[in-house]
Every structure is written in C-alpha cells, then in structure tokens.
Amino acid sequence: MHAMAVAGWSRRHPRLVDLGVVLAVFAGSVLVEPPPLPDPQGWNFSRPLVPAEVPLLAAGAAALLLRRSRPGAVWLVVAVLALADSLLLGGGTWRLAPALLAALYASASFGDRRWAFAAAVVSSAVVLPAAIGGGGFEALGTVAYLNVSWCGLAVVLGDAVRGHRAMAAAAVERAEQAEANRDEKARRLVAEERLRISRELHDSVAHKIAVVSVQAGVAEHLGEADPAAARGALAQVRAACGEALQEMNGMVGLLRTEAHSSIDPPAPGVADIHRLVAEVRAGGTRVVWREYGSDLRVPGHVGVHVYRIVQEALTNAARHGTGAVSLTTGQDTGGLTVEVCNDVRREPPAGEAGGGHGLTGMRERAALIGGTLSAGPEAGGRFAVRVAVPAGEGGRT
C-alpha cells in the first residue's frame, strides 16, 4: 500500500519528482567520492573533483528536467558534457556517470525503445570509456564490463518501468470502460423498465377507465328512463374502478421495492381473452369473435403481449368506434394472427392524431415478441389492427 501511495503521488507531481532527481544526481556527483580503481595501464579513476567540473555536473543534472519530454536530447547533452569533461579536464572520473545513467533510463522509460538501446551501446562503448580514460580506449580492459552492465541495466530498468506504466494505464482504461459500460447498462435497464411500466399502466388502467367512461355515460343516459339498467352500469363502473385501483396498487408496490420480488404478480395471457371479451360486451360493446385453427397456445411472455394488444385494440374500438367489433384470432403452422376491425367515427382513433400512445405501445409489444403490427383506416370507414407472430418467434409452441 505504501508503494502504491508513493507511485500515485509521483504521478500527480511529476515536476517535483524531476526536481528531486536533478538534486540527487547533482549532490551525488559533487559530494560522493568515487572509489579508487587502479588500472594496469596507469589510469587513475578516482581523480578528485576540480572546481571547473562543477558547471558541467550542474548542466548535466539540470538537463534531466526535460527527461520526460525530450529524453533523447537529454542523453545527447549529457554524453557531450561527459566527453567535454574528458577533453577539457583530462578525464579520469566517474562523476558524470550518474547523470548519464539517468539519461539512459529516461530514454528507455519516456522515449523510443530503439533509440534507448542504441544510446546504451554508444555510452558503454565510447562515452564512458572516453570520459574515464581521458579520450583513449585503454581503460576498456578494466571497466568494460562495468560500462556494459550499468548502461544496460539503466536501459532495461527504464524499459521495464515503461512496460509497467503501459500495463497500469491499460488496466485503468479497462476499468473506466467497464464502469462506463456498467453505468450505460444500468441506464438502459432503467429506461427499459420505465417503458415496460408505462406500457403496463397504459394498457391495463386505460382499459378500465374506458369501461368507466362508457358505463358512466350509460348510467347518465338511463338514469331516469331505466333506473335498473343505470344501477347495472354503475355497478360496472364500481367493479372497473376497483380492478384499476388493484392493478395500480400492485404496480406501485413493485416500484417501491428495492429489489425485484421472487414472486411476480399474476399476468394475463391468451387464455384470459375470453374474460376480456366478456368485460367489453358487458360494457355495451358488441364483439363478434371468430376463431380458427387450434386453441391459442403460446409461451407466457408472448401471451402477455398478445393479451395487451387485444385489450388495447378492443378499448380503442369501444371508445372511438360504432357498431359491432370484429375480433379474429387463429393459430396454425405459420404462427399466430390477431385482427380487430370496427367502424370508426370521424375523429381519428387514439394513438394517432389524437395524441395517445395506444398504437405505439401495441407496435412495441409486437416487436418484443418478434411479430409485426399494422394499424390504420381501410375502405368503407373501418379501422383495422392486425398482428402476426411467426411460429419461430413464439407464435406456436
């Protein structure tokens, strides 16, 4: 944890880190005395620091401030300073080696990998021997393995840090992408759930409200002429209001729960179309139902959507149509088909110019079960809703 905290701090304050590297390299170059390394050729590698060498050491350390943005240029400057130290002051010192190794590390860590390894070869073969040996190659016999080892180690270490940094950046990017995908998925699920709830509210409650509206009109019309019929219509109003309230309470209860209940409320299916037709007929609308083929048998989720489509179509027919409503349902090897037709008044049906959402909801439900829905006026002043669900999409079990 401590190492991770230090790494995080260094990423947040790169300039402070660079300044610390510069000060450490300069202090080490000036204050630390190199160990005596006598050479058989007579070279002395522990020459004391001379005052004229301090500006070169300061320049070499200061160049490291640009090690992140210009790593190749920094190495070149330090290498030239090391050669200048050798040519002007007679060489024989390791004092510019820390700056040179730091520049090699920066070349591998922040620059081009090929350039970094080429710089390591040049440094180990030319720069360090020249700086140490005063311009000659006689010192190679004693320090060649040190040159190659230290220069190679600096580049390999820098390359390893570069790879680790790239892996860490990739891991952070993957984590951010995963979080973004998770948030997007959550938003999509919320939107889908809101759409589902709004569709259920519209299809279930709107049907009950339509029944209430029709029966209230009947009760008002027959209030004095036929009190018994008016009371029957009011009973229908009371029953429809109770059912609507019950369904709304169920949906509100689901919305208030923090997690989905393991027991879903009972959902209607194709078997409940008989009850639906009876309710519409009881509301005063004549429904002529024709069935063909085998009995309707579909999976549960398909049955819910088929029921809601028939419910919405019958509700619209009762509200905006005149005369009898024709309902045709059938199932065969080709799939499931539903058709609702009725004569309409002059005003447009709900869901179109009237601004409702009935037809939109029916089309969405048909698409959810892999079917198609067509709805619109036909010749003779009739309005038709047709649904087709292919057998492969759940139209046949």
C-alpha positions as CSV (number, residue, x, y, z in Angstrom):
1,M,0.0,0.0,0.0
2,H,2.9,2.4,0.8
3,A,4.5,1.7,-2.6
4,M,1.2,2.3,-4.3
5,A,0.7,5.6,-2.4
6,V,4.2,6.7,-3.5
7,A,3.6,5.8,-7.1
8,G,0.3,7.7,-7.0
9,W,2.0,10.8,-5.6
10,S,4.7,10.7,-8.2
11,R,2.1,10.5,-11.0
12,R,0.3,13.5,-9.5
13,H,3.5,15.6,-9.1
14,P,5.9,14.8,-11.9
15,R,7.7,18.1,-11.8
16,L,8.6,17.6,-8.1
17,V,9.9,14.2,-8.9
18,D,12.1,15.5,-11.7
19,L,13.4,18.3,-9.5
20,G,14.3,15.6,-6.8
21,V,16.1,13.6,-9.4
22,V,18.1,16.6,-10.5
23,L,19.1,17.5,-7.0
24,A,20.0,13.9,-6.1
25,V,22.2,13.4,-9.2
26,F,24.0,16.7,-8.7
27,A,24.6,16.1,-5.0
28,G,25.8,12.6,-5.7
29,S,28.1,13.7,-8.4
30,V,29.7,16.5,-6.3
31,L,29.7,15.1,-2.8
32,V,30.4,11.3,-3.3
33,E,34.0,10.4,-3.8
34,P,34.4,7.6,-6.4
35,P,36.3,4.5,-5.1
36,P,39.9,4.1,-6.2
37,L,40.1,1.8,-9.3
38,P,43.7,1.5,-10.4
39,D,44.3,0.3,-13.9
40,P,47.2,-1.7,-15.2
41,Q,47.7,0.9,-17.9
42,G,48.3,3.6,-15.3
43,W,44.9,5.3,-15.4
44,N,43.6,6.7,-12.1
45,F,39.8,6.6,-12.0
46,S,39.5,8.4,-8.7
47,R,40.7,11.9,-9.7
48,P,39.4,14.5,-7.2
49,L,36.7,17.0,-8.2
50,V,38.1,20.2,-9.7
51,P,36.1,23.5,-9.4
52,A,35.9,23.8,-13.2
53,E,34.0,20.5,-13.3
54,V,31.1,21.8,-11.2
55,P,29.4,23.7,-14.0
56,L,29.5,20.6,-16.2
57,L,28.0,18.5,-13.4
58,A,25.3,21.2,-12.8
59,A,24.5,21.3,-16.5
60,G,24.3,17.6,-16.8
61,A,21.9,17.3,-13.8
62,A,19.8,20.3,-15.0
63,A,19.3,18.7,-18.4
64,L,17.3,15.9,-16.6
65,L,14.5,18.4,-16.0
66,L,13.5,17.6,-19.6
67,R,13.9,13.9,-19.4
68,R,10.1,13.3,-19.8
69,S,9.5,15.5,-22.9
70,R,13.0,15.3,-24.6
71,P,14.7,12.1,-23.4
72,G,16.8,11.6,-26.5
73,A,18.1,15.2,-26.4
74,V,18.8,14.9,-22.7
75,W,21.0,11.9,-23.3
76,L,22.8,13.6,-26.1
77,V,23.5,16.7,-23.9
78,V,24.8,14.6,-21.0
79,A,27.0,12.5,-23.4
80,V,28.5,15.6,-24.9
81,L,29.2,17.0,-21.4
82,A,30.9,13.8,-20.4
83,L,33.2,13.9,-23.5
84,A,33.8,17.6,-22.8
85,D,34.9,16.8,-19.2
86,S,37.3,14.3,-20.6
87,L,38.8,16.5,-23.3
88,L,39.0,19.8,-21.3
89,L,39.8,18.5,-17.8
90,G,41.7,15.3,-18.6
91,G,39.0,12.7,-17.7
92,G,39.7,10.1,-15.1
93,T,36.4,10.5,-13.2
94,W,33.0,8.8,-12.7
95,R,31.3,12.0,-11.7
96,L,29.2,12.4,-14.8
97,A,28.2,8.7,-14.9
98,P,25.1,9.2,-12.6
99,A,23.7,11.8,-15.0
100,L,24.5,9.7,-18.0
101,L,22.8,6.6,-16.5
102,A,19.7,8.7,-15.5
103,A,19.5,10.0,-19.1
104,L,19.7,6.4,-20.4
105,Y,16.9,5.3,-18.0
106,A,14.8,8.3,-19.2
107,S,15.4,7.4,-22.9
108,A,14.0,3.9,-22.3
109,S,11.2,4.9,-19.9
110,F,9.9,8.0,-21.8
111,G,11.4,7.9,-25.3
112,D,11.8,5.5,-28.2
113,R,13.0,2.0,-27.2
114,R,15.3,1.5,-30.2
115,W,16.9,4.9,-29.6
116,A,17.4,4.0,-25.9
117,F,19.3,0.7,-26.7
118,A,21.4,2.5,-29.3
119,A,22.3,5.1,-26.8
120,A,23.3,2.4,-24.3
121,V,25.6,0.8,-26.9
122,V,27.2,4.2,-27.6
123,S,27.5,5.1,-23.9
124,S,29.1,1.8,-22.9
125,A,31.5,1.6,-25.9
126,V,32.5,5.2,-26.3
127,V,31.3,7.8,-23.9
128,L,32.1,6.3,-20.5
129,P,35.5,4.8,-21.5
130,A,36.4,8.2,-23.1
131,A,35.3,10.1,-20.0
132,I,37.1,7.8,-17.7
133,G,40.2,7.2,-19.7
134,G,40.9,10.7,-20.9
135,G,40.0,10.0,-24.6
136,G,41.6,6.6,-25.0
137,F,40.3,3.1,-25.1
138,E,43.0,1.6,-22.9
139,A,40.6,1.7,-20.0
140,L,38.3,-0.8,-21.6
141,G,40.3,-3.7,-20.2
142,T,39.4,-2.8,-16.6
143,V,36.0,-1.1,-16.8
144,A,34.4,-2.5,-20.0
145,Y,32.2,-5.0,-18.1
146,L,31.1,-2.1,-15.7
147,N,30.2,0.1,-18.6
148,V,28.1,-2.6,-20.4
149,S,26.5,-3.7,-17.1
150,W,25.5,-0.3,-15.8
151,C,24.4,1.1,-19.1
152,G,22.4,-2.0,-20.0
153,L,20.9,-2.1,-16.5
154,A,19.7,1.5,-16.8
155,V,18.0,0.9,-20.2
156,V,16.5,-2.4,-19.1
157,L,15.1,-0.9,-15.9
158,G,13.7,2.1,-17.8
159,D,12.1,-0.2,-20.4
160,A,10.6,-2.3,-17.6
161,V,9.1,0.8,-15.9
162,R,7.7,1.8,-19.3
163,G,6.0,-1.5,-19.8
164,H,4.6,-1.4,-16.2
165,R,3.3,2.1,-16.8
166,A,1.6,1.0,-20.1
167,M,0.1,-2.0,-18.3
168,A,-1.2,0.2,-15.5
169,A,-2.7,2.7,-18.0
170,A,-4.4,-0.2,-19.9
171,A,-5.8,-1.5,-16.6
172,V,-7.1,1.9,-15.7
173,E,-8.6,2.3,-19.2
174,R,-10.3,-1.1,-18.9
175,A,-11.6,-0.3,-15.5
176,E,-13.0,3.0,-16.7
177,Q,-14.5,1.4,-19.8
178,A,-16.1,-1.4,-17.6
179,E,-17.5,1.3,-15.3
180,A,-18.9,3.3,-18.2
181,N,-20.4,0.1,-19.7
182,R,-21.9,-0.8,-16.3
183,D,-23.4,2.7,-16.0
184,E,-24.7,2.6,-19.6
185,K,-26.2,-0.8,-18.9
186,A,-27.9,0.4,-15.7
187,R,-29.3,3.4,-17.6
188,R,-30.6,1.2,-20.4
189,L,-32.2,-1.2,-17.9
190,V,-33.8,1.7,-16.1
191,A,-35.2,3.1,-19.4
192,E,-36.5,-0.3,-20.4
193,E,-38.1,-0.8,-17.0
194,R,-39.7,2.6,-17.2
195,L,-41.0,1.8,-20.7
196,R,-42.4,-1.5,-19.5
197,I,-44.2,0.0,-16.5
198,S,-45.6,2.9,-18.5
199,R,-46.9,0.4,-21.1
200,E,-48.5,-1.8,-18.5
201,L,-50.1,1.2,-16.8
202,H,-51.5,2.4,-20.1
203,D,-52.8,-0.9,-21.3
204,S,-54.3,-2.1,-18.0
205,V,-55.6,1.1,-16.4
206,A,-56.7,2.8,-19.7
207,H,-58.9,-0.1,-20.4
208,K,-60.6,0.1,-17.1
209,I,-61.0,3.9,-17.4
210,A,-62.6,3.4,-20.9
211,V,-65.1,1.0,-19.3
212,V,-65.8,3.5,-16.6
213,S,-66.4,6.2,-19.2
214,V,-68.7,4.1,-21.2
215,Q,-70.7,2.8,-18.3
216,A,-70.9,6.3,-16.7
217,G,-72.4,7.6,-19.9
218,V,-74.9,4.7,-20.0
219,A,-75.9,5.4,-16.4
220,E,-76.4,9.1,-17.1
221,H,-78.5,8.4,-20.2
222,L,-80.7,5.8,-18.5
223,G,-80.8,7.4,-15.0
224,E,-84.5,8.3,-15.2
225,A,-85.8,6.1,-18.1
226,D,-84.4,2.8,-16.8
227,P,-83.1,3.0,-13.2
228,A,-82.3,-0.7,-13.1
229,A,-80.1,-0.5,-16.2
230,A,-78.5,2.6,-14.7
231,R,-77.7,0.8,-11.5
232,G,-76.2,-2.1,-13.5
233,A,-74.0,0.4,-15.4
234,L,-72.9,2.0,-12.1
235,A,-72.1,-1.5,-10.8
236,Q,-69.8,-2.0,-13.8
237,V,-68.2,1.4,-13.0
238,R,-67.6,0.4,-9.4
239,A,-66.1,-3.0,-10.5
240,A,-63.9,-1.4,-13.1
241,C,-62.6,1.2,-10.7
242,G,-61.8,-1.5,-8.1
243,E,-59.9,-3.5,-10.7
244,A,-58.0,-0.4,-11.9
245,L,-57.1,0.5,-8.3
246,Q,-55.9,-3.0,-7.6
247,E,-53.6,-3.1,-10.6
248,M,-52.2,0.4,-9.9
249,N,-51.5,-0.6,-6.2
250,G,-49.7,-3.7,-7.5
251,M,-47.5,-1.7,-9.8
252,V,-46.8,1.0,-7.2
253,G,-45.8,-1.8,-4.8
254,L,-43.3,-3.1,-7.3
255,L,-41.9,0.3,-7.8
256,R,-41.4,0.8,-4.1
257,T,-39.5,-2.4,-3.6
258,E,-35.7,-2.1,-3.6
259,A,-35.2,-5.4,-5.4
260,H,-37.4,-7.5,-7.7
261,S,-39.6,-9.8,-5.9
262,S,-39.1,-13.5,-6.5
263,I,-42.9,-13.8,-6.9
264,D,-44.3,-11.8,-9.8
265,P,-47.9,-10.7,-9.8
266,P,-50.1,-12.8,-12.0
267,A,-50.0,-11.7,-15.6
268,P,-52.8,-12.2,-18.1
269,G,-52.4,-14.4,-21.1
270,V,-54.2,-15.6,-24.2
271,A,-56.5,-17.8,-22.0
272,D,-57.8,-14.6,-20.4
273,I,-59.0,-13.1,-23.8
274,H,-62.4,-14.8,-23.1
275,R,-62.8,-12.8,-19.9
276,L,-61.6,-9.6,-21.7
277,V,-64.2,-10.1,-24.4
278,A,-66.9,-10.7,-21.8
279,E,-65.9,-7.4,-20.0
280,V,-66.1,-5.4,-23.2
281,R,-69.5,-7.0,-24.0
282,A,-70.7,-6.2,-20.6
283,G,-69.8,-2.6,-21.2
284,G,-72.2,-2.4,-24.0
285,T,-70.0,-3.0,-27.0
286,R,-70.9,-5.9,-29.3
287,V,-67.9,-8.1,-30.1
288,V,-68.1,-10.8,-32.8
289,W,-65.2,-13.2,-32.1
290,R,-64.1,-15.7,-34.8
291,E,-61.5,-18.3,-34.0
292,Y,-59.8,-20.7,-36.4
293,G,-57.1,-23.3,-36.2
294,S,-56.1,-24.8,-32.9
295,D,-56.5,-23.3,-29.5
296,L,-54.1,-20.4,-28.8
297,R,-51.0,-21.8,-27.1
298,V,-48.0,-19.6,-26.7
299,P,-45.3,-19.0,-24.1
300,G,-46.1,-16.9,-21.1
301,H,-44.3,-13.8,-22.2
302,V,-45.8,-13.9,-25.7
303,G,-49.3,-14.4,-24.2
304,V,-49.0,-11.3,-22.0
305,H,-48.2,-9.1,-25.0
306,V,-50.9,-10.7,-27.2
307,Y,-53.5,-10.1,-24.5
308,R,-52.4,-6.5,-24.0
309,I,-52.6,-5.9,-27.8
310,V,-56.1,-7.3,-28.0
311,Q,-57.1,-5.3,-24.9
312,E,-55.9,-2.0,-26.3
313,A,-57.4,-2.7,-29.7
314,L,-60.8,-3.5,-28.1
315,T,-60.6,-0.5,-25.8
316,N,-59.9,1.8,-28.8
317,A,-62.8,0.2,-30.7
318,A,-65.2,0.7,-27.8
319,R,-64.1,4.4,-27.3
320,H,-63.9,5.5,-30.9
321,G,-65.9,3.0,-33.0
322,T,-69.5,2.5,-33.8
323,G,-71.4,-0.8,-34.2
324,A,-70.0,-4.2,-33.7
325,V,-66.3,-5.0,-33.3
326,S,-64.9,-7.9,-35.2
327,L,-62.2,-10.0,-33.4
328,T,-60.4,-12.8,-35.3
329,T,-57.8,-15.0,-33.7
330,G,-56.1,-18.0,-35.0
331,Q,-53.0,-20.2,-34.8
332,D,-51.6,-22.7,-37.3
333,T,-48.2,-23.9,-38.5
334,G,-47.4,-20.4,-39.8
335,G,-47.8,-18.7,-36.4
336,L,-50.3,-16.6,-34.5
337,T,-52.6,-13.9,-36.0
338,V,-54.9,-11.4,-34.4
339,E,-57.2,-9.0,-36.2
340,V,-59.5,-6.3,-34.7
341,C,-61.8,-4.3,-37.0
342,N,-64.5,-1.8,-36.4
343,D,-66.3,1.1,-37.9
344,V,-65.0,4.4,-36.7
345,R,-66.4,7.9,-36.2
346,R,-65.0,10.9,-37.9
347,E,-62.4,11.7,-35.3
348,P,-59.1,9.8,-35.5
349,P,-58.5,6.8,-33.3
350,A,-56.4,7.0,-30.2
351,G,-52.7,6.7,-30.7
352,E,-52.7,8.7,-34.0
353,A,-53.6,12.3,-34.5
354,G,-55.4,12.3,-31.1
355,G,-52.0,12.2,-29.3
356,G,-52.5,8.9,-27.5
357,H,-49.9,6.1,-27.1
358,G,-52.0,3.1,-27.8
359,L,-50.8,2.2,-31.2
360,T,-47.2,2.9,-30.2
361,G,-47.5,0.6,-27.3
362,M,-49.0,-2.1,-29.5
363,R,-46.2,-1.9,-32.0
364,E,-43.6,-2.1,-29.3
365,R,-45.3,-5.2,-27.8
366,A,-45.4,-6.8,-31.3
367,A,-41.8,-6.1,-31.8
368,L,-40.8,-7.6,-28.4
369,I,-42.3,-11.0,-29.4
370,G,-40.8,-10.9,-32.9
371,G,-44.1,-10.1,-34.6
372,T,-45.4,-7.3,-36.8
373,L,-48.4,-5.0,-36.4
374,S,-50.3,-3.0,-38.9
375,A,-53.0,-0.5,-38.0
376,G,-54.9,2.1,-39.9
377,P,-58.1,3.1,-41.7
378,E,-59.5,1.0,-44.5
379,A,-62.1,1.4,-47.2
380,G,-65.6,1.7,-46.0
381,G,-64.7,3.7,-42.9
382,R,-63.3,0.8,-41.0
383,F,-60.2,0.8,-38.8
384,A,-58.2,-2.5,-38.6
385,V,-55.4,-3.7,-36.3
386,R,-53.6,-6.8,-37.4
387,V,-50.8,-8.7,-35.6
388,A,-48.8,-11.6,-36.9
389,V,-46.3,-13.6,-34.8
390,P,-44.3,-16.1,-36.8
391,A,-44.1,-19.6,-35.4
392,G,-40.3,-19.4,-34.9
393,E,-40.7,-16.3,-32.7
394,G,-43.1,-17.9,-30.2
395,G,-46.3,-17.9,-32.3
396,R,-46.5,-21.7,-31.8
397,T,-45.2,-24.0,-29.1
